[in-house]
C-alpha cells in the first residue's frame, strides 16, 4: 500500500491559527524559523490519526495559549487531511472543542470539559468507527516506523529493534551454523537435545566443579600422606612370627588343660558326676512311691469338684430364670386387673344423647316465616328420630366390640399367667433337686480332702532315707579327694598361665604392627585413587575446554552469519547484534552502525540518511509506504532516494512564517 498526503489543514492548533499544506502528493520542503510551527505540522498529522503528538505523547497541549500561558477559550481546534491511499482518496477531519453548560438558575455557562468530533469524507462518524478506519489504513507502530527517520533508533528499545530485524531478515538456526563449518559438526553429538546456551551453562557449571575438585585433591593427598604410619618391618616376617607365637600358645593351653584334668582327678570327677545323677534318681523314685497312695484320691476329688461347679452354674441359671419368671407373673396379674377394671368401666357407659323433640321454631319456614304443613313437620321429626337411633346403634355396636376385645385380651393374659405359674412350680422342684445334689457331692469332696491331707502328712522325709544319706556321704568324700589333688598342681598351672600371658602380649604387639601396615596400604591405595581421579578430572576439563571453544566458534560464526544476513538488507545502516564478553562469550544487543561509527556518535545528517535507509527496508518488508516527515532537514544537503513521499522541515532564519515549496517553486505561505 502506498499512502501520500495531498493536503493538510490546521486551524487553531497549538498556536497556528490557520495553515494549509497543499503537497499535491509530491515531495515538499517546509521552511520556517525556530518556533514558527514546523514540528506542529507533524504533531497535527499524528494527532489526526492516533490522538498522539510526534513524540508519541497522548497528553499534550492542543489549544492556542495566551502570553500568560492560559488557553484561549471558545475556539474549535481542527485538523483535516486529504490522503491518497492506493486507488482512492479519503478526507479525515477531527475537531476538538470545549463544552460549556448553563446550570439551572444560572445566567452564565460553565466549562464542563471537552469533546472531539470525527469526520470521514465530510460525514460525522463515531469515535469507534473512526478508529476502526484508521486501524484498517495502518497499524500505529508500523506507521510511526515508516514516517519518522529517528523513530527506529531513538524511540525503540534495542530488544524491540533486534526483534524487528530478525522478523524482517529471519534468524539463523543452530543447524545452519553447524552446517557452515566442518569444525562445528561435532557439536551435534555434544549438544544432543540441548541448546547452545543450555550446554554452555552446563559446561561452565561442571568446569567450576572440576576446578574445585582439582584444588581439593592435592590437599587430600597431603592429608593422607601426613597420617601414614612409619613401618620398618616386613609384613611377611611379622605374619610368620605371629603364626609361630599362636602355635606356641595353643600348645601351652593344651598343657594347662592336661594338668587341670590330670588322670586321678578325671576319674574322681567322673565318679562324682555318676553319684550326683544317682542321688537325683533315688530321690525321684522315693517321692513317686510316697505320693502314689494319694494320686487316685486327688483325681477323684478333682472330678467331684468339677461336678459341683457345673451344678452351681446350673443352679445360678435356674435362680435367675425363676426371678425373671416371678417378675413376669406379677406384671401379668397387674395387667389382668387393669383389663378387668377397663371392662367394668366400658360396660358402665350409657348413650347419653336425649331423644329428639321439635321446638315451635322448627315448625316455621325459615324462608317465608309461615307455619310448615303437618306432613312436613312429621318428616322433619322422623329424620331427627332416625338420626338419633342411628347414633345410638353405632354407640352400642362400638361398646360391644370394645368389651369383646377387652375380654379376649384378658383371657390371653390369664392363659399366659397360668403357663408361667406352672413353669415356676416345676423350676422350684429342679432347684431343690440340684441343691440336694450339690450337698451330697460337697460331703464326698470334704471326705476325700481330709483323707488326702492325712496321708500327705504321713509321707516319709526324703533326706532322711537311708539310701539317700549313703550316697550323700560318698559324694562328700569324693569332693574332698578332688580338692586335695588340685591343691598340689596349682603352682604348675600358674607357671603355664604366666607363660601364656607373655605370648599374648607378643601377639598383641605384632597384630598392632599388622594393623599399621594395613593402614599404610589403604593410605597408599587412597593416594593412587586420588591421583587417578585427578588425571580423570584433568582430561574431562580439557574436553570441556574443547567443547567451550567449539561453542565460542559456533557463536562467532552465528554472529557473522546473522549480521551478514541482516546487513545485506540495508545500504547504509549496519547492525551490531552481539557484544563479546571478557570470558569469551557473547551477549545480545542491537546497535546501529554507519561506516563503523555507532548511531549515537553520528551527526544529525548521517542519522537522517541512516533512518531513511531503514525506512526503505521496512517499507519493502511491510509493502507499505507513508509520508516521511524529516525534521531539521537543513542538517543534510542530500537525502538518499526513497519511494515514500518526503516532507522536509527546514530551519530558515529569514522565514518568520511557515513557507512551503515543492519542485523548486514557491507554493504557499501563511
C-alpha positions as CSV (number, residue, x, y, z in Angstrom):
1,X,0.0,0.0,0.0
2,X,1.2,3.5,-0.8
3,X,-0.1,6.5,1.1
4,X,0.5,10.1,0.1
5,X,-0.5,13.3,1.9
6,X,-2.3,15.5,-0.6
7,X,-3.4,18.3,1.7
8,X,-3.2,19.1,5.4
9,X,-5.2,21.9,7.1
10,X,-4.7,23.3,10.6
11,X,-7.0,25.7,12.4
12,X,-6.3,27.0,16.0
13,X,-3.9,24.0,16.5
14,X,-1.0,24.7,19.0
15,X,-0.8,28.4,18.2
16,X,-1.3,28.1,14.4
17,X,-4.4,30.0,13.6
18,X,-4.8,28.9,10.0
19,X,-2.4,26.9,7.8
20,X,-2.8,24.7,4.7
21,X,-0.1,22.4,3.4
22,X,-1.0,21.6,-0.2
23,X,1.5,18.9,-1.3
24,X,-0.4,17.5,-4.3
25,X,1.2,14.2,-3.2
26,X,4.7,15.5,-4.1
27,X,7.9,15.9,-2.0
28,X,7.8,19.3,-0.3
29,X,10.0,21.5,1.8
30,X,8.5,23.5,4.7
31,X,10.7,26.4,5.8
32,X,10.4,28.4,9.0
33,X,12.4,30.0,11.8
34,X,12.5,28.3,15.2
35,X,9.2,28.2,17.0
36,X,7.2,29.0,13.8
37,X,5.3,25.6,13.9
38,X,7.3,23.1,11.7
39,X,7.0,20.4,14.3
40,X,3.4,21.3,14.9
41,X,2.6,20.1,11.4
42,X,3.8,16.6,12.3
43,X,2.0,16.8,15.7
44,X,-1.2,17.7,13.9
45,X,-0.9,14.8,11.4
46,X,-0.2,12.3,14.1
47,X,-3.0,13.6,16.4
48,X,-5.4,13.3,13.5
49,X,-4.5,9.6,13.1
50,X,-3.6,8.4,16.5
51,X,-4.5,11.0,19.2
52,X,-0.8,11.5,20.0
53,X,1.9,14.0,19.0
54,X,5.1,13.3,17.1
55,X,6.8,12.3,20.3
56,X,4.2,9.6,21.0
57,X,2.6,11.6,23.9
58,X,-1.2,11.4,24.4
59,X,-1.4,14.3,26.9
60,X,-0.1,17.4,25.1
61,X,-1.5,20.9,24.7
62,X,-3.6,21.3,21.6
63,X,-5.1,24.7,22.4
64,X,-3.6,28.1,21.4
65,X,-2.1,29.7,24.5
66,X,-2.1,33.4,25.6
67,X,1.1,35.1,26.7
68,X,0.3,34.2,30.3
69,X,0.2,30.5,29.4
70,X,-3.6,30.2,29.7
71,X,-5.6,28.8,26.8
72,X,-7.9,30.9,24.7
73,X,-11.4,29.6,25.4
74,X,-14.2,29.2,23.0
75,X,-12.1,28.1,20.0
76,X,-12.5,24.9,17.9
77,X,-9.2,23.2,17.2
78,X,-9.3,21.4,13.9
79,X,-7.1,19.2,11.7
80,X,-8.1,18.0,8.3
81,X,-6.1,15.8,5.9
82,X,-6.7,14.5,2.4
83,X,-4.9,11.2,1.8
84,X,-4.2,9.3,-1.4
85,X,-4.5,5.6,-0.4
86,X,-3.7,3.4,-3.4
87,X,-6.7,3.9,-5.8
88,X,-8.8,6.1,-3.6
89,X,-8.8,9.5,-1.9
90,X,-10.1,9.9,1.7
91,X,-10.6,13.1,3.8
92,X,-10.2,12.8,7.5
93,X,-11.1,15.6,9.9
94,X,-11.1,15.9,13.7
95,X,-12.4,18.8,15.8
96,X,-11.5,19.3,19.4
97,X,-13.7,21.8,21.3
98,X,-14.8,22.9,24.8
99,X,-18.1,22.1,26.4
100,X,-20.0,24.9,28.1
101,X,-23.2,24.3,30.0
102,X,-25.6,26.5,32.0
103,X,-26.7,25.1,35.3
104,X,-30.3,25.5,36.5
105,X,-30.8,29.0,37.9
106,X,-27.5,30.4,36.5
107,X,-27.3,33.1,33.8
108,X,-23.8,32.1,32.6
109,X,-22.5,28.9,31.2
110,X,-19.7,27.0,32.9
111,X,-16.8,25.0,31.4
112,X,-17.5,21.2,31.9
113,X,-14.9,19.5,29.7
114,X,-14.0,18.8,26.0
115,X,-15.5,16.9,23.1
116,X,-13.9,15.6,19.9
117,X,-15.9,15.2,16.7
118,X,-14.8,12.9,13.9
119,X,-15.5,13.2,10.2
120,X,-14.7,10.9,7.2
121,X,-15.2,12.5,3.8
122,X,-17.2,15.2,5.5
123,X,-19.6,12.8,7.2
124,X,-19.8,12.7,11.0
125,X,-18.8,9.3,12.5
126,X,-18.5,7.8,15.9
127,X,-15.1,7.6,17.5
128,X,-15.1,3.8,17.3
129,X,-15.9,3.9,13.6
130,X,-13.1,6.5,13.0
131,X,-10.5,4.5,14.9
132,X,-11.5,1.3,13.1
133,X,-11.0,3.1,9.8
134,X,-7.5,4.3,10.8
135,X,-6.6,0.8,12.0
136,X,-7.6,-0.6,8.6
137,X,-5.4,2.0,6.9
138,X,-2.3,1.5,9.0
139,X,-1.0,0.0,12.3
140,X,0.2,2.8,14.5
141,X,3.6,1.3,15.4
142,X,4.3,0.5,11.7
143,X,3.1,4.0,10.6
144,X,5.5,5.7,13.1
145,X,8.4,3.5,12.0
146,X,7.8,4.4,8.3
147,X,7.1,8.2,8.8
148,X,9.9,9.2,11.3
149,X,13.6,8.5,10.3
150,X,14.6,8.7,14.0
151,X,11.8,6.5,15.4
152,X,13.6,3.2,14.9
153,X,16.9,4.2,16.6
154,X,15.8,6.8,19.1
155,X,12.4,5.5,20.3
156,X,12.5,1.7,20.2
157,X,14.3,-0.3,22.9
158,X,17.2,-2.2,21.5
159,X,15.4,-5.5,22.2
160,X,12.4,-4.4,20.1
161,X,14.8,-3.2,17.3
162,X,16.5,-6.6,17.4
163,X,13.2,-8.5,17.3
164,X,12.1,-6.4,14.3
165,X,15.3,-7.0,12.4
166,X,15.0,-10.8,13.0
167,X,11.4,-10.6,11.9
168,X,12.4,-8.9,8.6
169,X,15.5,-10.9,7.8
170,X,14.9,-14.2,9.6
171,X,17.1,-15.8,12.3
172,X,19.9,-18.1,11.7
173,X,19.2,-21.6,13.1
174,X,21.8,-23.7,15.0
175,X,21.7,-26.2,12.3
176,X,22.6,-23.5,9.7
177,X,25.6,-22.5,11.8
178,X,26.8,-26.1,12.3
179,X,26.5,-26.9,8.6
180,X,28.6,-23.8,7.7
181,X,31.8,-25.3,9.2
182,X,33.2,-28.9,9.4
183,X,34.9,-28.0,12.7
184,X,31.4,-27.5,14.2
185,X,29.8,-30.8,13.1
186,X,31.0,-32.5,16.4
187,X,28.5,-30.2,18.2
188,X,25.6,-32.3,17.0
189,X,26.7,-35.2,19.1
190,X,27.8,-33.0,22.0
191,X,24.6,-31.0,22.2
192,X,22.0,-33.8,21.9
193,X,18.6,-32.2,22.7
194,X,20.1,-29.2,24.4
195,X,20.5,-25.7,23.0
196,X,23.9,-24.0,22.7
197,X,23.2,-21.7,25.7
198,X,22.0,-24.6,27.9
199,X,25.1,-26.6,27.1
200,X,27.3,-23.6,27.8
201,X,25.8,-23.3,31.3
202,X,26.3,-27.0,31.9
203,X,30.0,-26.7,30.8
204,X,30.6,-23.6,33.0
205,X,29.0,-25.2,36.0
206,X,30.8,-28.5,35.5
207,X,34.1,-26.7,34.9
208,X,33.7,-24.8,38.1
209,X,33.0,-28.1,40.0
210,X,36.1,-29.7,38.4
211,X,38.3,-26.7,39.4
212,X,37.1,-27.0,43.0
213,X,37.8,-30.8,42.9
214,X,41.3,-30.3,41.4
215,X,42.1,-27.8,44.1
216,X,40.9,-30.1,46.9
217,X,42.7,-33.3,45.6
218,X,46.3,-32.2,46.5
219,X,45.1,-31.2,49.9
220,X,43.5,-34.6,50.4
221,X,46.7,-36.4,49.2
222,X,48.8,-34.3,51.6
223,X,46.4,-35.1,54.5
224,X,46.5,-38.9,53.7
225,X,50.4,-38.8,53.5
226,X,50.7,-37.0,56.8
227,X,48.6,-39.7,58.5
228,X,50.6,-42.6,57.0
229,X,52.3,-44.7,59.8
230,X,56.1,-45.3,59.7
231,X,56.7,-49.1,59.3
232,X,60.3,-50.6,59.2
233,X,59.5,-54.3,59.4
234,X,58.5,-56.6,56.6
235,X,54.8,-57.8,56.6
236,X,55.7,-61.4,55.8
237,X,58.2,-61.6,58.6
238,X,55.6,-60.3,61.1
239,X,53.0,-62.7,59.8
240,X,55.4,-65.7,60.1
241,X,56.4,-64.8,63.6
242,X,52.7,-64.3,64.6
243,X,51.9,-67.7,63.3
244,X,54.7,-69.3,65.4
245,X,53.5,-67.5,68.6
246,X,49.9,-68.6,68.1
247,X,51.1,-72.2,67.7
248,X,53.2,-71.9,71.0
249,X,50.1,-70.5,72.8
250,X,47.9,-73.4,71.5
251,X,50.4,-75.9,72.9
252,X,50.7,-74.2,76.3
253,X,46.9,-74.1,76.5
254,X,46.7,-77.8,75.8
255,X,49.3,-78.4,78.5
256,X,47.3,-76.4,81.1
257,X,44.2,-78.4,80.3
258,X,46.1,-81.7,80.7
259,X,47.4,-80.5,84.1
260,X,43.9,-79.4,85.2
261,X,42.3,-82.6,84.1
262,X,45.0,-85.0,85.5
263,X,44.2,-88.8,85.4
264,X,43.1,-89.4,89.1
265,X,41.2,-86.1,89.2
266,X,39.4,-87.0,85.9
267,X,38.3,-90.4,87.3
268,X,37.1,-88.7,90.6
269,X,35.2,-86.1,88.6
270,X,33.6,-88.8,86.5
271,X,32.6,-90.8,89.7
272,X,31.3,-87.5,91.3
273,X,29.0,-86.9,88.3
274,X,27.7,-90.5,88.5
275,X,26.9,-90.2,92.2
276,X,25.1,-86.9,91.7
277,X,23.0,-88.3,89.0
278,X,22.2,-91.4,91.0
279,X,21.1,-89.3,94.0
280,X,18.6,-87.4,91.9
281,X,17.2,-90.6,90.5
282,X,16.7,-92.2,94.0
283,X,15.0,-89.0,95.4
284,X,12.6,-89.0,92.5
285,X,11.8,-92.7,93.0
286,X,11.2,-92.3,96.7
287,X,8.9,-89.3,96.1
288,X,6.9,-91.0,93.4
289,X,6.3,-94.1,95.6
290,X,5.3,-91.9,98.6
291,X,2.7,-89.9,96.5
292,X,1.3,-93.0,94.7
293,X,-1.1,-93.7,97.6
294,X,-2.9,-90.3,97.3
295,X,-2.8,-89.9,93.5
296,X,-6.1,-91.7,92.8
297,X,-7.9,-89.8,95.6
298,X,-6.7,-86.5,94.1
299,X,-8.2,-87.5,90.7
300,X,-11.5,-88.4,92.4
301,X,-11.5,-85.1,94.3
302,X,-10.9,-83.1,91.1
303,X,-13.8,-84.9,89.3
304,X,-16.2,-84.2,92.2
305,X,-15.2,-80.6,92.4
306,X,-15.8,-80.2,88.6
307,X,-19.3,-81.7,89.1
308,X,-20.0,-79.3,92.0
309,X,-19.0,-76.4,89.8
310,X,-21.3,-77.5,87.0
311,X,-24.3,-77.9,89.4
312,X,-23.6,-74.5,90.9
313,X,-23.7,-72.9,87.5
314,X,-27.0,-74.7,86.6
315,X,-28.4,-73.6,90.0
316,X,-27.5,-70.0,89.3
317,X,-29.1,-70.1,85.9
318,X,-32.4,-71.5,87.3
319,X,-32.5,-69.0,90.1
320,X,-32.1,-66.1,87.6
321,X,-34.9,-67.6,85.4
322,X,-37.1,-68.0,88.5
323,X,-36.6,-64.4,89.5
324,X,-37.4,-63.2,86.0
325,X,-40.5,-65.6,85.9
326,X,-41.7,-64.2,89.2
327,X,-41.4,-60.6,87.9
328,X,-43.4,-61.5,84.7
329,X,-46.1,-63.2,86.9
330,X,-46.6,-60.1,88.9
331,X,-46.7,-57.9,85.8
332,X,-49.4,-60.2,84.2
333,X,-51.5,-60.1,87.3
334,X,-51.4,-56.3,87.3
335,X,-52.4,-56.2,83.6
336,X,-55.3,-58.6,84.2
337,X,-56.6,-56.4,87.0
338,X,-56.3,-53.4,84.7
339,X,-58.3,-55.2,81.9
340,X,-61.0,-56.2,84.4
341,X,-61.3,-52.6,85.6
342,X,-61.4,-51.4,82.0
343,X,-64.2,-53.9,81.1
344,X,-66.4,-52.6,84.0
345,X,-65.7,-49.0,83.0
346,X,-66.7,-49.6,79.4
347,X,-69.7,-51.7,80.4
348,X,-71.0,-49.0,82.6
349,X,-71.0,-46.4,79.8
350,X,-74.5,-45.4,78.5
351,X,-75.7,-43.5,75.4
352,X,-76.3,-40.0,76.8
353,X,-77.9,-38.1,74.0
354,X,-81.7,-37.2,74.6
355,X,-84.4,-38.3,72.1
356,X,-85.3,-35.5,69.6
357,X,-88.1,-33.0,70.5
358,X,-89.4,-30.5,67.9
359,X,-89.5,-26.9,69.1
360,X,-92.0,-24.3,67.9
361,X,-89.4,-22.5,65.8
362,X,-88.6,-25.8,64.0
363,X,-92.2,-25.8,62.7
364,X,-91.8,-22.4,61.0
365,X,-90.4,-22.0,57.4
366,X,-87.0,-20.2,57.7
367,X,-87.6,-18.5,54.3
368,X,-91.2,-17.1,54.5
369,X,-91.9,-17.3,58.2
370,X,-95.2,-19.3,57.7
371,X,-96.0,-22.4,59.7
372,X,-95.0,-25.6,58.0
373,X,-97.5,-28.2,56.9
374,X,-98.2,-31.1,59.3
375,X,-96.7,-33.7,56.9
376,X,-93.5,-31.6,56.5
377,X,-93.2,-31.2,60.3
378,X,-93.7,-35.0,60.7
379,X,-91.0,-35.6,58.0
380,X,-88.5,-33.4,59.9
381,X,-89.3,-35.2,63.2
382,X,-88.9,-38.7,61.6
383,X,-85.5,-37.7,60.2
384,X,-84.3,-36.5,63.6
385,X,-85.5,-39.7,65.3
386,X,-83.8,-41.8,62.6
387,X,-80.6,-39.9,63.1
388,X,-80.9,-40.4,66.9
389,X,-81.5,-44.2,66.6
390,X,-78.5,-44.5,64.2
391,X,-76.1,-42.8,66.6
392,X,-77.4,-45.0,69.5
393,X,-77.0,-48.2,67.5
394,X,-73.5,-47.1,66.4
395,X,-72.6,-46.4,70.1
396,X,-73.9,-49.8,71.3
397,X,-72.0,-51.6,68.5
398,X,-68.7,-49.8,69.3
399,X,-69.3,-50.6,73.0
400,X,-69.9,-54.3,72.3
401,X,-66.8,-54.6,70.1
402,X,-64.6,-52.9,72.7
403,X,-65.9,-55.2,75.6
404,X,-65.3,-58.3,73.4
405,X,-61.7,-57.2,72.6
406,X,-61.0,-56.5,76.4
407,X,-62.4,-60.0,77.2
408,X,-60.1,-61.6,74.6
409,X,-57.1,-59.7,75.8
410,X,-57.9,-60.7,79.4
411,X,-58.2,-64.4,78.5
412,X,-54.9,-64.3,76.7
413,X,-53.2,-62.7,79.7
414,X,-54.8,-65.3,82.1
415,X,-53.6,-68.2,79.9
416,X,-50.0,-66.8,79.9
417,X,-50.2,-66.4,83.7
418,X,-51.2,-70.0,84.2
419,X,-48.4,-71.1,82.0
420,X,-45.8,-69.1,83.9
421,X,-47.1,-70.3,87.3
422,X,-46.9,-73.9,86.1
423,X,-43.3,-73.3,85.0
424,X,-42.5,-71.6,88.3
425,X,-43.6,-74.7,90.3
426,X,-41.6,-77.1,88.0
427,X,-38.5,-74.9,88.3
428,X,-38.7,-74.8,92.1
429,X,-38.6,-78.6,92.1
430,X,-35.5,-78.6,89.8
431,X,-33.7,-76.1,92.1
432,X,-34.4,-78.2,95.2
433,X,-33.0,-81.3,93.4
434,X,-29.8,-79.5,92.4
435,X,-29.3,-78.1,95.9
436,X,-29.5,-81.7,97.3
437,X,-27.1,-83.0,94.7
438,X,-24.5,-80.2,95.5
439,X,-24.8,-81.0,99.2
440,X,-24.1,-84.7,98.6
441,X,-21.2,-84.0,96.3
442,X,-19.7,-81.5,98.7
443,X,-19.8,-84.1,101.5
444,X,-17.9,-86.5,99.2
445,X,-15.3,-83.9,98.4
446,X,-14.8,-83.0,102.1
447,X,-14.2,-86.6,102.9
448,X,-11.6,-87.1,100.1
449,X,-9.8,-83.9,101.1
450,X,-9.5,-85.0,104.7
451,X,-8.1,-88.4,103.6
452,X,-5.5,-86.8,101.2
453,X,-4.4,-84.4,104.0
454,X,-3.9,-87.2,106.5
455,X,-1.9,-89.3,104.0
456,X,0.2,-86.3,102.9
457,X,1.2,-85.5,106.5
458,X,2.4,-89.1,107.0
459,X,4.7,-89.2,103.9
460,X,8.4,-90.1,104.7
461,X,11.1,-87.2,104.6
462,X,13.3,-87.9,101.5
463,X,16.5,-86.5,103.0
464,X,16.2,-89.0,106.0
465,X,16.0,-92.0,103.8
466,X,19.0,-94.4,104.5
467,X,19.9,-94.9,100.8
468,X,19.9,-91.1,100.2
469,X,22.2,-90.5,103.2
470,X,24.6,-93.2,102.0
471,X,25.1,-91.6,98.6
472,X,25.4,-88.1,100.1
473,X,28.3,-89.3,102.3
474,X,30.1,-90.8,99.3
475,X,29.7,-87.5,97.3
476,X,31.3,-85.5,100.1
477,X,34.2,-87.9,100.3
478,X,34.8,-87.7,96.5
479,X,34.8,-83.9,96.6
480,X,37.4,-83.8,99.4
481,X,39.7,-86.1,97.4
482,X,39.4,-83.8,94.3
483,X,40.3,-80.6,96.4
484,X,43.4,-82.3,97.8
485,X,44.7,-83.3,94.4
486,X,44.1,-79.9,92.9
487,X,46.0,-78.0,95.6
488,X,49.1,-79.9,94.6
489,X,49.0,-78.8,90.9
490,X,48.2,-75.1,91.4
491,X,51.8,-74.0,91.2
492,X,52.4,-75.7,87.9
493,X,49.2,-74.3,86.4
494,X,50.2,-70.8,87.5
495,X,53.6,-71.1,85.6
496,X,51.8,-72.2,82.4
497,X,49.3,-69.4,82.7
498,X,52.1,-66.8,83.1
499,X,53.8,-68.2,80.0
500,X,50.5,-67.9,78.0
501,X,50.1,-64.2,79.2
502,X,53.6,-63.4,77.9
503,X,52.8,-64.9,74.5
504,X,49.5,-63.0,74.3
505,X,51.5,-59.7,74.9
506,X,53.8,-60.5,72.0
507,X,50.9,-61.5,69.7
508,X,49.1,-58.2,70.5
509,X,52.2,-56.1,69.6
510,X,52.6,-58.0,66.3
511,X,48.8,-57.6,65.5
512,X,49.2,-53.8,66.1
513,X,52.0,-53.7,63.7
514,X,50.0,-55.6,61.1
515,X,47.1,-53.1,61.6
516,X,49.5,-50.2,61.0
517,X,50.8,-51.9,57.8
518,X,47.1,-52.3,56.7
519,X,46.5,-48.6,57.4
520,X,49.6,-47.8,55.3
521,X,48.4,-49.9,52.4
522,X,45.0,-48.3,52.5
523,X,46.5,-44.8,52.6
524,X,48.8,-45.6,49.6
525,X,45.8,-47.0,47.8
526,X,43.7,-43.9,48.5
527,X,46.6,-41.7,47.2
528,X,46.7,-43.6,44.0
529,X,42.9,-43.3,43.7
530,X,43.1,-39.5,44.2
531,X,45.8,-39.2,41.6
532,X,43.8,-41.3,39.1
533,X,40.7,-39.1,39.9
534,X,42.9,-36.0,39.4
535,X,44.1,-37.3,36.0
536,X,40.5,-38.2,35.0
537,X,39.2,-34.7,36.0
538,X,42.0,-33.0,34.1
539,X,41.1,-35.0,31.0
540,X,37.4,-34.1,31.5
541,X,38.4,-30.4,32.0
542,X,40.4,-30.5,28.8
543,X,37.4,-31.9,26.9
544,X,35.1,-29.2,28.4
545,X,37.6,-26.6,27.3
546,X,37.4,-28.0,23.8
547,X,33.6,-28.0,23.8
548,X,33.6,-24.5,25.1
549,X,36.0,-23.5,22.3
550,X,33.5,-25.1,19.8
551,X,30.6,-23.2,21.3
552,X,32.5,-19.9,21.1
553,X,33.4,-20.7,17.5
554,X,29.7,-21.5,16.9
555,X,28.7,-18.2,18.5
556,X,31.2,-16.2,16.4
557,X,30.0,-18.0,13.3
558,X,26.4,-17.3,14.1
559,X,27.1,-13.7,14.8
560,X,28.9,-13.4,11.5
561,X,26.1,-15.2,9.6
562,X,23.3,-13.3,11.3
563,X,24.9,-9.9,10.9
564,X,25.8,-10.6,7.2
565,X,22.2,-11.7,6.5
566,X,20.7,-8.6,8.2
567,X,23.2,-6.1,6.9
568,X,22.7,-7.3,3.4
569,X,19.2,-5.9,3.5
570,X,20.4,-2.3,4.1
571,X,22.6,0.1,2.0
572,X,23.9,2.5,4.7
573,X,22.8,1.0,8.0
574,X,24.7,-1.9,9.5
575,X,23.9,-3.6,12.8
576,X,26.0,-4.9,15.6
577,X,23.9,-7.7,17.2
578,X,26.3,-9.1,19.7
579,X,28.9,-7.9,22.2
580,X,31.9,-10.1,23.0
581,X,32.4,-10.6,26.8
582,X,35.7,-11.0,28.7
583,X,35.0,-14.6,29.3
584,X,34.8,-15.3,25.6
585,X,31.0,-15.5,25.4
586,X,28.7,-13.0,23.8
587,X,25.6,-11.1,24.8
588,X,22.8,-9.9,22.6
589,X,22.5,-6.3,21.7
590,X,21.3,-4.2,18.7
591,X,23.4,-1.1,17.8
592,X,23.0,0.7,14.5
593,X,26.3,1.5,12.8
594,X,27.3,3.6,9.8
595,X,30.8,3.3,8.3
596,X,31.9,1.6,11.6
597,X,30.6,4.5,13.7
598,X,27.8,3.9,16.3
599,X,24.5,5.7,15.6
600,X,24.8,7.6,18.9
601,X,28.1,9.2,17.6
602,X,26.7,10.2,14.2
603,X,25.8,13.8,13.2
604,X,22.2,14.6,12.6
605,X,22.5,14.4,8.8
606,X,24.0,10.9,8.9
607,X,21.3,9.8,11.3
608,X,18.6,11.0,8.9
609,X,20.0,9.2,5.9
610,X,20.5,6.0,8.1
611,X,16.9,6.4,9.3
612,X,15.7,6.7,5.7
613,X,17.7,3.6,4.7
614,X,16.0,1.7,7.5
615,X,12.5,3.0,6.4
616,X,13.2,1.9,2.8
617,X,13.9,-1.7,4.0
618,X,10.9,-1.7,6.4
619,X,8.6,-0.3,3.7
620,X,9.7,-3.2,1.4
621,X,9.1,-5.7,4.2
622,X,5.6,-4.4,5.1
623,X,4.8,-3.4,1.5
624,X,3.7,-0.1,2.8
625,X,4.8,3.5,2.0
626,X,3.7,6.5,4.0
627,X,4.7,10.2,4.1
628,X,8.0,10.7,5.8
629,X,8.5,13.9,7.9
630,X,12.2,14.9,8.1
631,X,12.6,17.4,10.9
632,X,15.8,19.6,11.0
633,X,16.3,18.6,7.4
634,X,18.7,21.5,6.9
635,X,21.4,19.3,8.6
636,X,21.8,17.2,5.4
637,X,22.4,18.5,1.9
638,X,21.4,15.3,0.1
639,X,18.9,12.7,1.4
640,X,19.1,9.2,0.0
641,X,16.4,8.3,-2.5
642,X,13.1,6.8,-1.2
643,X,9.9,5.7,-2.7
644,X,7.9,7.4,0.0
645,X,6.7,11.0,-0.1
646,X,9.2,13.3,1.7
647,X,8.1,16.3,3.7
648,X,11.3,18.1,4.8
649,X,11.0,20.6,7.7
650,X,13.9,23.1,7.3
651,X,15.0,25.7,9.8
652,X,15.2,29.0,7.9
653,X,16.0,32.1,10.0
654,X,14.6,34.5,7.3
655,X,11.2,32.8,7.2
656,X,9.4,34.2,10.2
657,X,6.2,32.5,8.9
658,X,5.9,29.0,7.5
659,X,6.6,28.7,3.8
660,X,6.2,25.7,1.6
661,X,7.8,24.9,-1.8
662,X,8.0,21.8,-4.0
663,X,9.8,21.2,-7.3
664,X,11.7,24.4,-6.8
665,X,8.5,26.6,-6.9
666,X,7.1,28.6,-4.0
667,X,3.6,27.3,-3.4
668,X,2.2,29.0,-0.3
669,X,2.9,31.0,2.8
670,X,0.9,31.9,6.0
